[in-house]
Amino acid sequence: NSHGCCGRTIQRDQMKQPLIIATLFALMSMTSQAQWLEDIEQDHAVGYGYAVGIPYNISGSPFASQELAYHGRYYLPVSEDFSWGIGTPVSVGTPGPAGLSLSYALALEFHAGMGATMESKKSFGVFASVGFGSFDMLYLTDDGISIRLDRSTYYGPYLGTGVRLYYRGQPVGLSLNTWRNMNTVLGKVQVISLRLLYGL
């Protein structure tokens, strides 16, 4: 009987071990996740820019738009001068008297040097991003019967790159952004936007 009792005790202890290990692993994961969330920093910038749409075929019509831009960024510092995170470049523009342009993207971003983190003391920085987004053109059209809103959506892969530097003592960013249209209705179009951004 004593042997049977000892055997059952050993079995219970063996069953407890995986449960204890799983509990410890879960606690470690939760602690690591909480630390990861605490390390997240954010950066916001506003500015203005100019965008052009360049069709690849002769039948396409080029377009241009002046923009008001916003760029939000949530990132994890890797070191004092390097970080990676998620960026949300957005803009609103005026391609003409009866039109409006909207652009938006969600991108994975990498920043080095100035502005890469809150702790960076560099006077020059660079950044690059890759993601997916859209550049939309909206026009009011009067066909003689009614006025309707026409929308052309140029969506596809998004790429961005740029630099940060001081201009007259103020930190500014200059970014070059592009969308490669995948909307087959509109044909092959490359949208390019040049933006000057000021940190908030």
N, C-alpha and C positions, 0 to 999 in steps of 0.2 A: 504493500500500500504506500509505503513511504517513497518507494521508487516511482510509483505511478504519480504521486503528488508532485515529486520533483520534476518528472517529465512534463506534466501539464504546466508547471511554472516556467520551465525553460521554453516551452512552446509559446506561452503568452509573452515572454520577454522577446522572443524572436519576432513575434507579430508586431510588437510595439516599436521595434527598431525602424522599420520602413516608415511608420507613421511619424516618428520623431524626426527622422531625416527629412521627410516631405514638409513637415511643419517648419523646421529650421530653414529649409530652402525657400519656402514661401515668405517667411519673415525677412530673409536676406534680400529677396527680390523686391519686396515692398519698400524696404529701407533704401535700396539702390534706386528704385523708381522715384521715391520722394526726393532723394538727393539730386537726381537728374532733373526733376521739375524745378527745384530750387536754383539750379545752375543756369536756367534759361534766361537770356537777356533779350531786350527788344530795342528796336531802332525805327524811327519814323522820319520821313523826309517828304517835302513838297517842292514843287517847282513848275517849270513849263517846258514845252518842247515843240518839235515840229515833226510830223510824220508824213511819209509818202508811200503810196502803193504803186508798185511797178509790175504791170502785167507781162507775162512771158510771150503772149501771142499778140499779133498785130491788131486783132479785132478788139482786144481789151482796152479799157479806158483807164489811164493813170488818174490818181487822185492825191490830194494833199490836205492836211489838217493841222491847225495850230492847237496845242494841247495845254491843259492844266493837269499836272501829274501828282500822284501820291505813290509813295513806295514804303510799305511796311515790311518789317523783317523780325522774325523770332529765331534766335540762334543759340547755339551752344559753343562757348569758348573752348578751343583746343589748347591754346597757349595765349599769352598776352597779345600776340599779334596775328592770330589766325583763328577763324571760326567757320562753322558751317551751320546752315539752317534753312528755313522756309521763307521765301519772299512772296509778296503780293503786289506786284506793280499794277497800278490802275490809272486810267486817264479819261478825261472828258475833253472833247475838242469841237472846233467849228470848221467844217470843210467848206461851208458856203452860207449864204444868207438864209437858206431854208433847210439846213442840214445839221446833223450832230454826229460826232464820232465817239464811240466808247471802246476802250481797250481794257483787258484784264487778263491776268495769268496767275498760275500757281507754279512756283519754281523752286528747285533745290539750288541753294546758293553757297558759294565759297568766298570768303573775304580774307584778305591779308593786308597787314600794315595799318595805316591810319583808318580808324573807324571800325576795324575788325572786331574789337571788343571795347568795353568801357575803359579798360586799363591801358590800352595802347597809347604810346607816346610818340608814335611815328608821325612824320609830317607829310607822308605820301602813302597812298594805299591803292590797291587794285581789287576788283571783284569780278566774278563770273557766275552765270546762272543758266540753268536748263530746265525746261518744263513744258507746259501745255497751256495755251490761251487762245484768245480771240480778239480780233479787231473788227468792230462793227460800224457800218455806215448807215445812218438813218436819214431819210429825206421825206419831206412833205411834197406830195405830187398832186397837182390839180389837173384832172383829166377832162375837165369841162362839165362833168356830172357831179363829182364829189371830190373832196380832198382826202387822200389816203396817205398812210405812212408806209413807205417802202424801206425794207431793211436788207442790207447785204452783209453777211457774216463771213469773215475771213478767219477761219479757225485752223489751228494746227500747232506743230512744234514751235516752242518759243525759246529763243536764245538771247542772252544779255551779257554785256561786259562793260566795264567802265573803270574810272579812276576817281580817287578822292585827293584833294589838295586844299591848301589854304589860299584864298583870294582876298586880298585886302584885310587879312586877319581873320576872315570867316571861313569855316570849313564848308566846302561845296563838293558836289559830285557831278561828274559828267558821264552819262550812260548812253550806250548804243544798244537798241533793242530791235529784234526782228521776229516776225511771224511768217512761217511758210504755209500758205493756204492749202487746205486739204478739201475744201468745199468744191466738188466737181462741177457744180452748177455755175460757179464764177470762174472756173478755169485756174490755171497756175498764176499765182500772184505772190510777190514778195513784198511784205510791209516792213518798212524800216522807220524807226523813230529815234531821234536824238533829243536827249533831255538834260536839262540843267536842274539839279536838285539841291535843296538847302535842308540841312538837318533841323528837326524840331527840338 
